Amino acid sequence: MNHSTPPGCAAYSFDNDDPAATDRHRHLADMLDPFTFARLAAAGDLTGRSCLEVGAGGGSVAGWLADRVGPHGRVLATDLNPRHLATDRGYAVLRHDLVTEPVPAPPWDLIHARLVLLHLPERVEILGRLAAALAPGGIIMLEEWAAAYRGLVLAAPDAAAAALVDRYQDVLVERLLPANGNDPGWAGQVHAAMLAAGLSDVDTEIRSASWAGGTAGALIIAVNVAQLRSGFLSAGFTEEELDRLCRLAADPRLVVRGHFTYSTIGRRPDGAS
């Protein structure tokens, strides 16, 4: 999810108008698309289905869905700021505020959201509305990061570099993101929340991988620094430390563990009305 924040709303940490947003979309797609696509493919044949991609960001998942639903299906990609969504990839695009506006054009056979609800304080209420917008038998798939786990660094050029990355992670997860509404514990709550919303056949799969400097899972560090630089400075980092973090993100001697991605699928019971 990448969007701008309207006046009067809590700030979203990663503004879609920021020049670094393009890199964020690319890195997140490199990191997460294979897992996302495998989970969606295992959920069933999408031919002719109606699919809603919420907080579509750069549109990689929406494009994949459009290829699978075929000419008789439909895919709608929404975002509060859809500027990075293509208009020629077979999906429709809608500027949409998930917090204040109804779920568009229900019912849906599939609703997917990746790294969206963890940023929204109204996440439980939104999940209820998304579940209610499913067609009977339809599924919702939420993918969220459990980012609060320590031990991100698997290898580093030196102890100081490892300590710097650990400090970066602590400040990001414990201070900067929560200040803008992010809940680092939400990923582990989604399964129970889906059951509470009346969904059935709820299933969660968790995945992570290692990323060397210069690959997407490490380069996302430099993107985070670029987009939240003022916050890191306010938290006590120096300009030199932030510059070193960016260099480390491209240094293959640094190896980090990606955040644990919780992919949770729930189904609206066939008899639901």
C-alpha positions as CSV (number, residue, x, y, z in Angstrom):
1,M,0.0,0.0,0.0
2,N,1.4,3.4,-1.0
3,H,-0.6,6.5,-0.9
4,S,-0.7,10.2,0.0
5,T,-2.5,11.4,3.1
6,P,-5.4,13.9,2.8
7,P,-5.4,17.0,5.0
8,G,-6.8,16.2,8.5
9,C,-5.9,12.5,8.4
10,A,-3.1,10.7,10.3
11,A,0.1,10.7,8.2
12,Y,0.9,7.6,6.2
13,S,4.6,6.7,6.6
14,F,5.4,6.1,2.9
15,D,3.9,8.9,0.8
16,N,3.2,7.7,-2.8
17,D,4.2,11.2,-4.1
18,D,7.7,10.8,-2.7
19,P,10.3,10.2,-5.4
20,A,11.5,7.1,-3.6
21,A,8.0,5.5,-3.9
22,T,8.9,4.0,-7.3
23,D,11.8,2.1,-5.8
24,R,9.6,1.0,-2.9
25,H,7.0,-0.5,-5.3
26,R,9.8,-2.3,-7.3
27,H,11.5,-3.7,-4.2
28,L,8.3,-4.9,-2.5
29,A,7.2,-6.6,-5.8
30,D,10.6,-8.4,-6.0
31,M,10.4,-9.4,-2.3
32,L,6.7,-10.5,-2.1
33,D,5.2,-11.2,-5.5
34,P,6.4,-14.9,-5.7
35,F,4.8,-15.7,-2.4
36,T,1.7,-13.7,-3.2
37,F,1.2,-15.3,-6.6
38,A,1.7,-18.8,-5.2
39,R,-0.9,-18.3,-2.5
40,L,-3.4,-16.8,-4.9
41,A,-2.9,-19.5,-7.4
42,A,-3.5,-22.2,-4.8
43,A,-6.7,-20.5,-3.8
44,G,-8.5,-21.6,-6.9
45,D,-9.2,-20.9,-10.6
46,L,-9.8,-17.2,-11.1
47,T,-11.1,-17.4,-14.7
48,G,-14.2,-15.1,-15.0
49,R,-14.0,-14.0,-11.4
50,S,-14.3,-10.5,-9.9
51,C,-11.3,-9.4,-8.0
52,L,-10.6,-6.4,-5.8
53,E,-7.0,-5.4,-5.2
54,V,-7.0,-2.9,-2.2
55,G,-4.1,-0.5,-1.8
56,A,-2.7,-1.6,-5.1
57,G,0.5,0.5,-5.0
58,G,2.5,-0.3,-8.1
59,G,0.0,-2.6,-9.6
60,S,2.0,-5.8,-9.9
61,V,-0.6,-8.0,-8.2
62,A,-3.5,-6.3,-10.0
63,G,-1.7,-7.0,-13.3
64,W,-1.2,-10.7,-12.4
65,L,-4.9,-11.0,-11.4
66,A,-6.0,-9.4,-14.7
67,D,-4.0,-12.0,-16.6
68,R,-5.8,-14.8,-14.7
69,V,-9.4,-13.6,-14.8
70,G,-9.5,-13.4,-18.5
71,P,-11.9,-11.4,-20.7
72,H,-15.0,-12.3,-18.8
73,G,-13.6,-11.4,-15.3
74,R,-12.9,-8.1,-13.8
75,V,-10.2,-6.6,-11.6
76,L,-10.4,-3.3,-9.8
77,A,-7.2,-1.8,-8.3
78,T,-7.8,0.9,-5.7
79,D,-5.5,3.2,-3.9
80,L,-5.8,6.5,-2.1
81,N,-3.2,7.8,-4.6
82,P,-3.2,5.6,-7.7
83,R,-0.6,7.5,-9.6
84,H,1.7,4.5,-10.0
85,L,-1.1,2.2,-11.4
86,A,-1.0,1.5,-15.1
87,T,-4.1,2.2,-17.2
88,D,-3.4,-0.4,-19.9
89,R,-2.9,-3.6,-18.0
90,G,-6.4,-5.0,-18.1
91,Y,-7.6,-3.8,-14.7
92,A,-9.7,-0.8,-13.7
93,V,-8.3,1.9,-11.4
94,L,-10.2,3.8,-8.7
95,R,-9.0,6.4,-6.3
96,H,-10.5,5.2,-3.1
97,D,-10.2,5.9,0.7
98,L,-10.6,2.5,2.5
99,V,-11.2,4.3,5.8
100,T,-14.0,6.7,4.9
101,E,-15.6,5.2,1.8
102,P,-17.7,2.0,1.3
103,V,-16.1,-1.0,-0.3
104,P,-16.6,-0.3,-4.0
105,A,-18.9,-2.4,-6.3
106,P,-19.5,-5.5,-4.2
107,P,-19.8,-8.5,-4.3
108,W,-16.3,-9.8,-5.0
109,D,-15.1,-13.3,-5.5
110,L,-11.6,-12.3,-4.3
111,I,-10.3,-9.4,-2.2
112,H,-6.6,-9.1,-1.7
113,A,-4.6,-6.5,0.3
114,R,-0.9,-6.6,1.0
115,L,0.7,-4.4,3.7
116,V,-2.4,-2.3,3.9
117,L,-4.4,-2.8,7.1
118,L,-1.3,-2.9,9.3
119,H,-1.0,0.9,8.6
120,L,-4.7,1.7,9.4
121,P,-5.9,2.1,13.0
122,E,-9.4,1.2,11.8
123,R,-8.1,-2.2,10.6
124,V,-10.6,-4.5,12.4
125,E,-13.6,-2.5,11.2
126,I,-12.3,-2.4,7.7
127,L,-11.7,-6.2,7.7
128,G,-15.4,-6.6,8.7
129,R,-16.5,-4.4,5.8
130,L,-14.2,-6.3,3.3
131,A,-15.6,-9.6,4.5
132,A,-19.1,-8.4,4.1
133,A,-18.3,-7.4,0.5
134,L,-17.4,-10.9,-0.5
135,A,-19.8,-13.0,-2.6
136,P,-20.9,-16.3,-0.9
137,G,-17.9,-18.6,-1.2
138,G,-15.6,-15.7,-2.0
139,I,-12.2,-15.3,-0.3
140,I,-10.2,-12.6,1.2
141,M,-6.4,-12.7,1.4
142,L,-4.5,-10.4,3.7
143,E,-0.7,-10.2,3.7
144,E,1.0,-8.4,6.6
145,W,4.5,-8.0,7.9
146,A,5.4,-9.0,11.5
147,A,8.2,-6.6,11.7
148,A,8.8,-6.4,15.4
149,Y,11.0,-9.6,15.7
150,R,14.6,-8.8,16.4
151,G,17.6,-10.6,14.8
152,L,17.3,-8.9,11.4
153,V,21.1,-9.1,10.6
154,L,22.4,-12.5,9.5
155,A,25.8,-11.2,8.5
156,A,27.5,-7.8,8.4
157,P,30.9,-6.3,7.4
158,D,31.6,-5.6,11.1
159,A,29.9,-5.4,14.5
160,A,29.3,-1.6,14.2
161,A,27.4,-2.2,10.9
162,A,25.2,-4.9,12.5
163,A,24.5,-2.7,15.5
164,L,23.5,0.2,13.2
165,V,21.1,-1.9,11.3
166,D,19.6,-3.3,14.5
167,R,19.2,0.2,15.8
168,Y,17.6,1.3,12.5
169,Q,15.1,-1.5,12.8
170,D,14.2,-0.8,16.4
171,V,13.5,2.9,15.8
172,L,11.5,2.2,12.6
173,V,9.3,-0.4,14.2
174,E,9.0,0.9,17.7
175,R,8.8,4.6,17.1
176,L,8.4,5.9,13.6
177,L,5.8,3.5,12.1
178,P,3.6,3.3,15.2
179,A,3.5,7.1,15.4
180,N,1.6,7.0,12.0
181,G,-0.9,4.3,13.0
182,N,1.1,1.1,12.2
183,D,0.5,-1.9,14.5
184,P,3.6,-4.2,14.3
185,G,1.6,-7.0,16.0
186,W,-1.3,-7.0,13.6
187,A,0.0,-9.8,11.4
188,G,-0.3,-12.3,14.2
189,Q,-3.9,-11.1,14.9
190,V,-5.3,-11.5,11.4
191,H,-6.2,-15.2,11.7
192,A,-8.4,-14.6,14.8
193,A,-9.8,-11.4,13.3
194,M,-11.0,-13.3,10.2
195,L,-12.7,-15.9,12.4
196,A,-14.3,-13.2,14.4
197,A,-15.6,-11.6,11.2
198,G,-17.4,-14.9,10.4
199,L,-15.0,-16.2,7.8
200,S,-14.4,-19.9,7.4
201,D,-11.5,-22.2,6.2
202,V,-9.1,-19.6,7.6
203,D,-5.5,-20.5,6.8
204,T,-2.2,-18.7,7.5
205,E,1.1,-19.3,5.9
206,I,4.3,-17.5,7.1
207,R,7.4,-17.0,5.0
208,S,10.7,-15.1,5.1
209,A,14.0,-15.2,3.3
210,S,17.5,-13.8,3.4
211,W,18.6,-10.8,1.4
212,A,22.1,-9.7,0.7
213,G,23.0,-6.1,0.2
214,G,22.1,-4.9,-3.3
215,T,19.0,-7.1,-3.5
216,A,15.4,-5.9,-2.8
217,G,15.1,-7.0,0.9
218,A,18.2,-5.0,1.8
219,L,17.7,-2.1,-0.6
220,I,14.3,-1.4,1.1
221,I,16.4,-0.1,4.0
222,A,17.7,2.7,1.9
223,V,14.2,3.5,0.7
224,N,12.9,3.7,4.2
225,V,15.7,6.0,5.2
226,A,15.0,8.2,2.2
227,Q,11.3,8.5,3.0
228,L,11.6,8.8,6.8
229,R,14.9,10.6,7.0
230,S,13.6,13.5,9.1
231,G,12.1,11.0,11.6
232,F,15.4,9.1,11.9
233,L,17.2,12.3,12.5
234,S,14.7,13.3,15.2
235,A,15.2,9.9,16.8
236,G,19.0,10.6,17.2
237,F,20.6,9.3,14.0
238,T,23.3,11.4,12.5
239,E,23.5,12.2,8.8
240,E,26.6,10.1,8.6
241,E,24.9,7.1,10.1
242,L,22.0,7.3,7.7
243,D,24.4,7.6,4.8
244,R,26.2,4.5,6.1
245,L,22.9,2.6,6.3
246,C,22.3,3.4,2.6
247,R,25.7,2.2,1.7
248,L,25.2,-1.0,3.7
249,A,22.0,-1.6,1.9
250,A,24.0,-2.0,-1.3
251,D,26.9,-3.9,0.3
252,P,26.7,-7.7,-0.4
253,R,28.6,-8.3,2.9
254,L,25.4,-7.3,4.7
255,V,22.7,-10.1,4.8
256,V,19.4,-9.4,6.4
257,R,16.4,-11.5,7.2
258,G,13.2,-10.3,5.5
259,H,10.3,-9.6,7.8
260,F,8.0,-12.5,8.5
261,T,5.1,-12.3,5.9
262,Y,1.8,-13.6,7.3
263,S,-0.5,-14.6,4.4
264,T,-4.0,-15.3,5.7
265,I,-6.9,-16.5,3.6
266,G,-10.5,-16.7,4.8
267,R,-13.7,-17.7,2.9
268,R,-17.2,-16.3,3.2
269,P,-19.5,-19.3,3.9
270,D,-21.5,-20.3,0.9
271,G,-24.8,-19.8,2.8
272,A,-23.9,-16.2,3.9
273,S,-26.3,-13.6,2.8
